[in-house]
Amino acid sequence: MRYYSRDGLTFDLDDLGPQEGDVVVLLHGWPRDRTSWHSVAPRLAEAGLRVLAPDLRGYSPGARPGNHLDYVITEIVGDVTALLDEVGAERAHVVGHDWGGALAWAIAAREPDRVETLTVLSTPSPAGMAAGMRSGDQLKHSWYMALFALPVLPVLFFRLFAQQILERIGMPRERAAHDARRLKTPGAAEGTFAWYRAALSPTLMWRKRRSKGGPRRSVHRRVIPTAYVWGTKDPAFGEVATQRTVEQLRRRAGDQPELAIIRPLETGHWLMETHPEVVADVVLERIGAQRDEALAG
């Protein structure tokens, strides 16, 4: 497959490995696209997995709605589950980095029956982020989100200085040049920043607060085997958010510590470029441990 569609939107896609293999979905972050997985995906495919790496909403030229309210996370979760439906996968091993990591947490929370295992790179869990915000530690790291959520300024700024900015925050030069070129194409920058505008939209935040007051069902959910990998020198995330995420995963695992793989790395944010072998190994370790557990059960 090279693309798939949902609700009139068309998403570009890389599809590697045997079609009969277990499905792995790789979810990229800002400001990159599916090519950010090019050093990771072949290793997973060689292990017998079917690897699907889509360009997400706002990144695929055929999937760039003009209204930022169309970038609410629930819609993007629907984009991913539509991909699983398209390939006939009841469940998948979900892997995400940066915004793709936030999306991976959301899929596991909203569609747990579609997630076999979860591997999140860099991005703390929602509970971890909330703890970091409350302590003030994460506010020092996330100030840029308010800038990125402005309607026009970040688009113009990144069209002029994207490569310099990306290199300054630690992205390797060749990768920064690739993403800078893409951000200058029509509609590309607007699509990437729409995620931030939706996340900080007063309208959507008000709707979210209102919905919290409604009744909730008490549902017993299985604990999804999870791996969390982050760079201890990552400028985007603070220590409180990452450590609270680790505590949360270990608490959920309880007397089954194999359900939570915790892997800090002495590096920054761009894990797929700086440590592709480690990323691939952790994904395979997470999948292998889950398989062993299923066979033992």
Secondary structure, DSSP 8 states (H G I E B T S, - for coil): --EEEETTEEEEEEEES-TTS-EEEEE--TT--GGGGTTTHHHHHHTT-EEEEE--TTTSTT---SSGGGG-HHHHHHHHHHHHHHHT-S-EEEEEETHHHHHHHHHHHH-GGGEEEEEEES---HHHHHHHHHHSTTHHHHTHHHHHTSSSHHHHHHHHHHHHHHHHTT--HHHHHHHHHHHTSTTHHHHHHHHHHHHT-HHHHHHHHHHTTS-----------EEEEEETT-TTS-HHHHHHHHHHHHHHHTT-GGGEEEEEESS-S-HHHH-HHHHHHHHHHHHHHHHHHHHH-
